[in-house]
Amino acid sequence: MSKIVIGLFIGVLLSLFAGYYITSSIFGPFPQRYVHVTASNMSGHKIKTLTLQHRDGSIEMKYLDDKGSVYLIFKINGESSYRIFATLDNDSTISSKEKYIEPGDRMEEIIFADNIKSKE
């Protein structure tokens, strides 16, 4: 009886490891390497273009309504940084300061008519 229980236990462990390996191979690693940035538009204008630039690339979106928010999620492999650039419907462009980030961070940026501030 105890051999059956040990065999089942080993089988379950091997199945869990195999499932993790297959899932990681297909979908990438679990979200510990991702950074989540919420950008909220409080500028009183529509945003024509919103760009988040980070060390390994950039994310661009178009047309964010006033008082709207967007969730920007990207993968990093270690310490990094990012900046946000917003072009408003009156053609003014504003940018944030460069922000230091690590995998798993959750940041919130608030876009005003004349600057971008981090909510801490």
Beta strands, then each sheet from edge to edge (+ up, - down):
strand 1: 34-41
strand 2: 47-54
strand 3: 57-64
strand 4: 69-75
strand 5: 80-88
strand 6: 93-95
strand 7: 99-101
strand 8: 106-111
strand 9: 116-118
sheet 1: 4+ 1- 8- 9+
sheet 2: 3+ 2- 5+ 6-
sheet 3: 3+ 2- 5+ 7-
end
